[in-house]
Amino acid sequence: MLRPKIPTMPTPTGLASRPVVIEPTTVIQHTPTTPAPAPAAQAPSSRLAVQLTPGSVLALVGGGTAVVLVVGTVLVSMLLAVAVTAASVAVCALVIRSLISSQHHR
């Protein structure tokens, strides 16, 4: 019932070809008789340059500002939650301390 089913494939289905024999070749060195001409103009660099338009710069600044505001809001709300929790624990500790001390006076 829980045994894995292993497919049986007697022969491979891929295309089989004969191995190619590569014969060694001789290398003939050739020295140029005339020097190569110098390039007239420099070729453009192979790196891609990012073109920033004023609209894209404005969009980047707006997006960065939005991210900073959202992250700041989350961090401030977490700090506020910790402060409220600490204050409520302190009030609970004072109430329990008051109840215990009033039991000893009676």
C-alpha positions in Angstrom: 0.0 0.0 0.0 2.7 2.5 1.0 5.4 1.1 -1.3 7.0 3.6 -3.7 6.3 2.9 -7.4 9.6 2.8 -9.3 9.2 3.2 -13.0 10.9 0.6 -15.2 12.7 1.8 -18.3 14.8 -0.8 -20.1 16.5 1.5 -22.6 17.1 5.2 -22.4 14.8 7.4 -24.5 17.3 10.1 -25.4 19.0 10.3 -28.7 22.2 8.3 -28.9 25.0 9.4 -31.2 28.5 8.1 -31.9 31.4 9.9 -30.2 33.2 12.4 -32.3 36.9 12.0 -32.8 38.9 15.2 -32.6 42.2 15.2 -34.4 45.0 17.5 -33.3 45.8 20.4 -35.6 49.0 22.4 -36.0 49.3 26.0 -35.1 51.0 28.3 -37.5 52.2 31.6 -36.1 51.8 34.6 -38.3 53.4 38.0 -37.7 51.6 41.0 -39.2 53.6 43.0 -41.7 51.8 46.3 -41.0 50.9 47.6 -37.6 47.2 47.7 -36.8 45.6 51.1 -37.2 44.7 52.9 -34.0 40.9 53.4 -33.3 39.7 56.8 -34.3 37.1 57.1 -31.6 36.6 55.3 -28.4 34.0 52.6 -28.4 31.2 53.1 -25.9 31.7 51.4 -22.6 30.1 48.0 -22.2 28.6 48.9 -18.8 25.0 50.1 -18.8 24.5 53.6 -17.5 21.2 54.4 -15.6 19.6 57.5 -17.0 17.8 59.4 -14.2 15.2 61.9 -15.3 13.7 64.5 -13.0 10.5 62.4 -12.7 12.4 59.2 -11.8 14.4 61.1 -9.2 11.2 62.5 -7.7 9.7 59.1 -7.6 12.7 57.6 -5.9 12.7 60.4 -3.3 9.0 59.9 -2.7 9.4 56.2 -2.4 12.3 56.5 0.0 10.3 59.0 2.1 7.3 56.6 2.2 9.5 53.7 3.4 11.1 55.8 6.1 7.8 57.0 7.3 6.3 53.5 7.4 9.3 52.0 9.2 9.4 54.9 11.7 5.6 54.5 12.4 6.1 50.8 13.1 9.1 51.3 15.4 7.3 54.1 17.3 4.2 51.9 17.7 6.3 49.0 19.0 8.0 51.4 21.5 4.7 52.7 22.6 3.3 49.1 23.1 6.3 48.3 25.3 5.9 51.4 27.3 2.2 50.8 27.9 2.9 47.2 28.9 5.6 48.3 31.4 3.3 50.9 32.9 0.5 48.4 33.4 2.8 45.8 34.9 4.1 48.5 37.3 0.5 49.5 38.3 -0.3 45.8 38.9 2.8 45.4 41.0 1.8 48.4 43.1 -1.8 47.1 43.6 -0.6 43.6 44.6 1.9 45.1 47.0 -0.8 47.3 48.5 -3.1 44.3 48.9 -0.4 42.2 50.5 0.7 45.0 53.0 -3.0 45.7 54.0 -3.4 42.0 54.8 -0.4 42.1 57.3 -1.9 45.2 59.1 -5.2 43.4 60.0 
